[in-house]
């Protein structure tokens, strides 16, 4: 089967989270993503845990590997005029240039949009800063934590009457930001194919994150109400939360949305038919008492067995999986979600497939994450026409480093 983005070449200056995940989406669909790296300033994820066998190394980060499957890596010192010229030559024959730096960084490197556009009228140039290229806060440096804080996501996550807890490392730059950027890129590439002209894509990572809190934004705009933290409980539903199960750190999520589901839950758990609990209004008034009764009964039951029993009774319920459960999930296995690729240093390694399957196209990761500079000589020979002597000289002089 063919890859849908075969023939598309991407010169990728992005690093860490959102930018790297965006270009992973493209690479796994067949685009030739050339990651521009430097041994002088490493992509932070290359030195971020977890490491294979707990042994640190620039080629041993599972975090980096997950964000960079199917790509090629070249080490290139663009602060050297010769390295900058090589970067520009690569760009001139590419379809797309990406970065997720603060506005102005690419200009300082001599690779801003105006320069790149002069190299190729058809180029698509995707920039992913925190606040966008214009506005009073455009120069702000952003990370997942700060994006979550500034969009209100942090404020809404945690337990009632406690400080904002956030979502751990499940930051906005993992899903909404790269997803929105990839969509914009595909639209721009379609325009490029039809007209021969490029686009400057200015994505502010603050803005896709707002999709997470749409109902709360509407609640404020319409009602003037500010939603806050309510833990695992969903307002308006009771019982609604996460309850303990038998075993070490095993839990089940349950949400009762109507009275019929309540009857199903009461039947499975053997809850007393309290008159006041028969209606949602009554259950909301006595939420804490109901939670205590539900927790008392779930605590003695097997997580998976109870999940199935509740689902069979028409009650929305789900086992709370940890990483061990997710990797061994039979549904993911049936869909072929996990792909094993042989990494040059880490050996056989497990990678995520994209969450979509095509009827007549290939969509799995095609190669493991690259070693630092793994494809430097290959790219220099293939795309820049350099011979081995020139490559060796440039490497010795720190241009290819």
C-alpha positions as CSV (number, residue, x, y, z in Angstrom):
1,X,0.0,0.0,0.0
2,X,1.1,3.6,-0.7
3,X,1.8,6.3,1.9
4,X,-0.5,9.2,1.5
5,X,2.2,11.9,2.0
6,X,4.9,10.1,0.0
7,X,6.9,12.8,-1.9
8,X,6.3,15.6,0.6
9,X,9.6,16.9,2.1
10,X,9.6,18.7,5.4
11,X,12.6,20.6,6.8
12,X,11.9,20.4,10.5
13,X,13.4,22.8,13.0
14,X,10.9,22.0,15.7
15,X,11.8,20.3,19.0
16,X,10.4,19.1,22.3
17,X,6.6,18.5,22.3
18,X,4.1,20.2,20.0
19,X,6.4,20.7,16.9
20,X,7.9,17.3,17.1
21,X,4.5,15.6,17.4
22,X,3.1,17.6,14.5
23,X,5.9,16.4,12.2
24,X,5.6,12.9,13.5
25,X,2.0,12.9,12.3
26,X,3.3,13.8,8.8
27,X,6.2,11.4,8.9
28,X,4.1,8.4,9.9
29,X,1.9,9.2,6.9
30,X,5.0,9.0,4.6
31,X,6.4,12.5,4.4
32,X,10.2,12.8,4.3
33,X,10.7,14.7,7.5
34,X,14.3,15.9,7.9
35,X,15.0,16.9,11.5
36,X,17.6,19.7,11.7
37,X,19.6,19.1,14.9
38,X,22.8,20.2,16.6
39,X,25.0,18.4,19.0
40,X,25.7,21.9,20.5
41,X,22.1,22.4,21.5
42,X,20.2,19.2,21.8
43,X,16.5,18.7,21.5
44,X,15.5,18.7,25.2
45,X,13.6,15.4,24.7
46,X,16.8,13.6,23.8
47,X,17.9,14.0,27.4
48,X,14.5,13.5,29.1
49,X,13.4,10.4,30.9
50,X,12.5,7.6,30.6
51,X,15.7,6.1,29.2
52,X,16.1,2.5,27.9
53,X,17.2,0.3,30.8
54,X,17.5,3.5,32.9
55,X,20.8,4.4,31.2
56,X,20.9,8.0,30.0
57,X,22.0,8.9,26.5
58,X,21.1,11.2,23.6
59,X,19.7,8.2,21.7
60,X,18.0,6.4,24.6
61,X,15.0,8.5,25.5
62,X,11.6,6.9,25.1
63,X,10.0,10.3,25.2
64,X,12.1,11.5,22.2
65,X,11.5,8.2,20.4
66,X,7.7,8.5,20.7
67,X,7.7,12.0,19.1
68,X,10.1,11.3,16.3
69,X,9.3,8.0,14.6
70,X,9.7,7.8,10.8
71,X,12.0,10.9,10.6
72,X,15.6,11.4,9.4
73,X,18.1,13.4,11.4
74,X,20.9,15.7,10.2
75,X,23.3,17.6,12.5
76,X,23.9,21.0,11.0
77,X,25.4,24.1,12.5
78,X,23.3,26.9,10.9
79,X,25.3,29.5,12.8
80,X,28.2,28.8,10.5
81,X,27.6,30.4,7.1
82,X,28.3,27.2,5.3
83,X,25.7,25.4,7.5
84,X,23.2,28.1,6.9
85,X,23.7,27.9,3.2
86,X,23.1,24.1,3.3
87,X,19.9,24.6,5.3
88,X,18.7,27.1,2.7
89,X,19.5,24.7,-0.1
90,X,17.5,22.0,1.6
91,X,14.6,24.4,2.1
92,X,14.6,25.5,-1.5
93,X,13.6,22.0,-2.7
94,X,11.2,21.3,0.1
95,X,7.4,21.6,0.5
96,X,7.3,22.6,4.2
97,X,9.4,24.2,6.9
98,X,8.3,23.9,10.6
99,X,9.4,25.4,13.9
100,X,7.9,25.9,17.3
101,X,10.3,28.6,18.5
102,X,9.4,32.0,20.0
103,X,8.8,34.6,17.2
104,X,12.1,36.1,16.0
105,X,14.3,33.1,16.7
106,X,14.2,31.8,13.1
107,X,14.9,35.4,11.9
108,X,18.0,35.6,14.0
109,X,19.2,32.3,12.5
110,X,18.7,33.8,9.0
111,X,15.7,31.5,8.3
112,X,12.7,33.7,8.8
113,X,9.7,33.6,6.5
114,X,10.8,36.4,4.3
115,X,14.1,34.7,3.6
116,X,12.5,31.3,3.1
117,X,9.9,32.7,0.8
118,X,12.6,34.2,-1.4
119,X,14.1,30.7,-1.7
120,X,10.8,29.1,-2.8
121,X,7.5,30.8,-3.7
122,X,5.7,27.5,-3.0
123,X,7.0,26.9,0.5
124,X,4.6,26.3,3.4
125,X,6.1,27.8,6.6
126,X,4.4,26.6,9.8
127,X,5.3,28.5,13.0
128,X,4.0,27.3,16.4
129,X,4.8,29.8,19.1
130,X,2.8,30.1,22.4
131,X,1.1,33.4,21.6
132,X,1.4,33.8,17.9
133,X,3.5,36.1,15.8
134,X,1.5,39.3,16.6
135,X,0.1,40.9,19.7
136,X,1.5,42.4,23.0
137,X,2.5,39.0,24.4
138,X,4.0,37.5,21.2
139,X,7.5,37.2,22.8
140,X,6.4,35.1,25.7
141,X,8.2,31.8,26.0
142,X,5.8,28.9,26.4
143,X,5.8,25.4,27.7
144,X,2.9,22.9,28.2
145,X,2.5,24.0,31.9
146,X,2.3,27.7,31.1
147,X,-0.1,27.1,28.2
148,X,-2.4,25.1,30.5
149,X,-2.2,27.8,33.1
150,X,-3.0,30.7,30.8
151,X,-5.9,29.0,29.1
152,X,-7.7,28.2,32.3
153,X,-7.2,24.4,32.0
154,X,-4.9,24.4,35.1
155,X,-7.5,26.4,37.1
156,X,-10.2,23.8,36.4
157,X,-8.1,20.7,37.2
158,X,-7.9,19.3,40.7
159,X,-9.9,18.7,43.8
160,X,-12.4,21.1,45.3
161,X,-11.0,23.5,47.8
162,X,-7.4,22.6,46.9
163,X,-4.9,24.4,44.7
164,X,-5.0,23.8,40.9
165,X,-3.3,20.5,40.3
166,X,-3.1,20.5,36.5
167,X,-3.0,17.4,34.3
168,X,0.5,16.2,35.0
169,X,2.6,16.0,31.8
170,X,-0.6,15.6,29.6
171,X,0.0,19.1,28.3
172,X,-1.9,20.8,25.4
173,X,1.2,20.5,23.3
174,X,0.8,16.8,23.0
175,X,-2.6,16.6,21.3
176,X,-4.7,19.7,20.4
177,X,-1.8,21.9,19.3
178,X,-0.1,19.4,16.9
179,X,-3.5,18.1,15.7
180,X,-4.6,21.6,14.8
181,X,-1.3,22.4,13.2
182,X,-1.2,19.2,11.1
183,X,-4.7,20.1,9.8
184,X,-3.6,23.6,8.8
185,X,-0.5,22.2,7.1
186,X,-2.5,19.7,5.1
187,X,-4.8,22.5,4.0
188,X,-1.9,24.6,3.0
189,X,-0.2,21.7,1.1
190,X,-3.4,21.2,-0.8
191,X,-3.4,24.9,-1.8
192,X,0.3,24.6,-2.7
193,X,-0.5,21.6,-5.0
194,X,-3.3,23.5,-6.7
195,X,-1.7,26.9,-7.1
196,X,2.0,26.5,-6.7
197,X,2.0,29.1,-4.0
198,X,2.9,28.8,-0.3
199,X,1.5,30.0,3.0
200,X,2.7,31.3,6.3
201,X,0.9,29.4,9.1
202,X,0.9,31.3,12.3
203,X,-0.4,29.0,15.1
204,X,-0.7,30.3,18.6
205,X,-0.6,27.3,20.9
206,X,-2.8,29.0,23.4
207,X,-5.7,28.9,21.1
208,X,-6.3,25.2,20.2
209,X,-6.1,24.5,24.0
210,X,-9.3,26.5,24.4
211,X,-11.2,23.6,22.8
212,X,-10.7,21.7,26.1
213,X,-12.8,24.2,28.0
214,X,-15.5,25.2,25.6
215,X,-18.4,24.5,28.0
216,X,-16.8,26.5,30.8
217,X,-16.1,29.4,28.5
218,X,-19.8,29.4,27.4
219,X,-20.9,29.2,31.0
220,X,-19.0,32.4,31.8
221,X,-20.1,34.2,28.6
222,X,-23.7,33.3,28.9
223,X,-24.2,33.1,32.7
224,X,-21.3,34.9,34.2
225,X,-20.3,31.8,36.1
226,X,-16.7,30.7,36.6
227,X,-16.3,27.0,36.7
228,X,-13.7,25.6,39.1
229,X,-12.3,22.3,40.3
230,X,-14.5,19.4,41.1
231,X,-12.2,16.4,41.0
232,X,-13.6,13.4,39.2
233,X,-17.2,14.3,39.9
234,X,-19.2,15.7,37.0
235,X,-21.7,18.5,38.0
236,X,-25.3,17.4,37.6
237,X,-24.6,13.7,37.8
238,X,-24.5,11.5,40.9
239,X,-22.9,9.2,41.6
240,X,-20.0,10.3,39.4
241,X,-16.4,9.6,40.2
242,X,-13.6,7.1,40.5
243,X,-13.9,4.4,43.1
244,X,-11.5,1.9,44.6
245,X,-11.4,-1.8,43.6
246,X,-9.7,-4.9,45.0
247,X,-5.9,-4.9,44.5
248,X,-3.1,-2.5,44.7
249,X,-4.1,0.9,43.2
250,X,-7.0,-0.4,41.1
251,X,-9.9,1.8,40.4
252,X,-13.1,2.1,38.4
253,X,-14.8,5.2,36.9
254,X,-18.6,5.3,37.2
255,X,-21.0,7.9,36.0
256,X,-24.7,7.7,36.5
257,X,-26.6,10.0,34.0
258,X,-30.2,9.1,34.7
259,X,-32.5,7.1,37.1
260,X,-32.5,3.9,35.0
261,X,-28.7,3.8,35.2
262,X,-28.9,4.3,39.0
263,X,-31.2,1.3,39.2
264,X,-28.6,-0.8,37.3
265,X,-25.8,0.3,39.6
266,X,-27.9,-0.4,42.7
267,X,-28.7,-3.9,41.4
268,X,-25.1,-4.8,40.6
269,X,-23.7,-3.4,43.9
270,X,-26.6,-4.4,46.1
271,X,-27.2,-0.8,47.2
272,X,-30.2,-0.2,49.5
273,X,-33.2,1.3,47.6
274,X,-33.1,4.6,49.5
275,X,-36.2,6.6,48.5
276,X,-34.2,9.9,48.5
277,X,-31.7,8.3,46.0
278,X,-34.2,7.3,43.4
279,X,-34.0,10.7,41.6
280,X,-31.0,12.6,40.4
281,X,-32.0,15.6,42.5
282,X,-32.1,13.5,45.6
283,X,-28.7,11.9,44.7
284,X,-27.1,15.2,44.1
285,X,-28.2,16.4,47.6
286,X,-26.6,13.3,49.2
287,X,-23.6,12.9,46.8
288,X,-21.1,12.3,49.6
289,X,-23.2,9.6,51.3
290,X,-23.7,7.8,48.0
291,X,-20.1,8.0,47.1
292,X,-19.1,6.4,50.4
293,X,-21.6,3.5,49.9
294,X,-20.5,2.9,46.3
295,X,-16.8,2.9,47.3
296,X,-17.5,0.5,50.2
297,X,-18.9,-2.1,47.7
298,X,-16.5,-1.5,44.8
299,X,-13.5,-1.9,47.1
300,X,-14.0,-5.7,47.3
301,X,-14.5,-6.4,43.6
302,X,-12.3,-7.1,40.7
303,X,-11.8,-4.0,38.5
304,X,-12.3,-5.7,35.1
305,X,-15.2,-8.0,36.3
306,X,-17.1,-5.1,37.8
307,X,-16.6,-3.0,34.7
308,X,-18.1,-5.7,32.6
309,X,-21.0,-6.3,35.0
310,X,-21.9,-2.6,35.1
311,X,-21.7,-2.2,31.4
312,X,-24.0,-5.2,30.9
313,X,-26.4,-3.4,33.3
314,X,-26.3,-0.3,31.2
315,X,-24.2,1.7,33.6
316,X,-21.4,3.9,32.1
317,X,-18.3,2.4,33.7
318,X,-14.6,1.9,32.8
319,X,-11.6,0.4,34.4
320,X,-8.9,2.9,35.3
321,X,-5.9,1.6,33.3
322,X,-2.3,2.2,34.1
323,X,0.5,1.9,31.5
324,X,0.7,-1.9,32.0
325,X,-3.0,-2.3,31.2
326,X,-2.9,0.0,28.2
327,X,0.1,-1.8,26.6
328,X,-1.7,-5.1,27.0
329,X,-5.2,-3.9,26.0
330,X,-6.8,-6.5,23.7
331,X,-8.7,-3.9,21.7
332,X,-5.5,-1.9,20.9
333,X,-3.8,-5.2,20.1
334,X,-6.7,-6.2,17.7
335,X,-6.3,-2.9,15.9
336,X,-2.5,-3.4,15.6
337,X,-1.9,-0.1,17.5
338,X,1.5,-1.1,18.9
339,X,4.3,-1.5,16.4
340,X,7.7,-2.9,17.2
341,X,10.6,-1.3,15.4
342,X,14.3,-2.1,15.8
343,X,16.1,1.0,17.1
344,X,19.9,1.0,16.3
345,X,20.8,1.6,20.0
346,X,17.8,0.6,22.1
347,X,16.9,-2.5,20.1
348,X,13.3,-3.7,19.6
349,X,11.1,-0.8,20.8
350,X,7.3,-0.3,20.9
351,X,5.8,2.7,19.1
352,X,2.3,4.1,18.8
353,X,0.6,3.9,15.5
354,X,-1.6,6.9,14.4
355,X,-5.2,6.5,15.7
356,X,-6.6,6.1,12.2
357,X,-6.5,3.4,9.6
358,X,-6.9,3.8,5.9
359,X,-8.5,1.3,3.6
360,X,-5.9,1.6,0.9
361,X,-3.0,3.4,2.4
362,X,-0.1,2.8,4.9
363,X,-0.3,4.7,8.2
364,X,2.1,3.0,10.6
365,X,5.5,4.3,11.7
366,X,8.0,3.3,9.1
367,X,11.2,3.6,11.1
368,X,12.3,4.1,14.6
369,X,13.4,7.5,15.9
370,X,16.7,8.5,14.4
371,X,20.0,8.6,16.2
372,X,21.5,12.1,16.6
373,X,22.7,13.0,13.1
374,X,22.1,9.4,11.8
375,X,21.3,10.5,8.3
376,X,23.7,13.4,7.9
377,X,25.9,11.9,5.3
378,X,23.0,10.3,3.5
379,X,21.2,13.6,3.2
380,X,24.3,15.5,2.2
381,X,24.9,13.0,-0.6
382,X,21.3,12.6,-1.7
383,X,20.0,16.2,-1.5
384,X,23.1,18.4,-1.5
385,X,25.3,16.5,-4.0
386,X,28.3,16.4,-1.6
387,X,30.9,13.6,-1.9
388,X,32.4,11.8,1.0
389,X,35.6,14.0,1.1
390,X,33.5,17.2,1.4
391,X,31.3,15.6,4.0
392,X,34.3,14.5,6.1
393,X,35.8,18.0,5.8
394,X,32.6,19.8,6.9
395,X,32.2,17.4,9.8
396,X,35.8,17.9,10.9
397,X,35.3,21.7,10.8
398,X,32.1,21.6,12.9
399,X,29.6,22.4,10.2
400,X,28.0,19.0,10.3
401,X,27.8,18.8,14.1
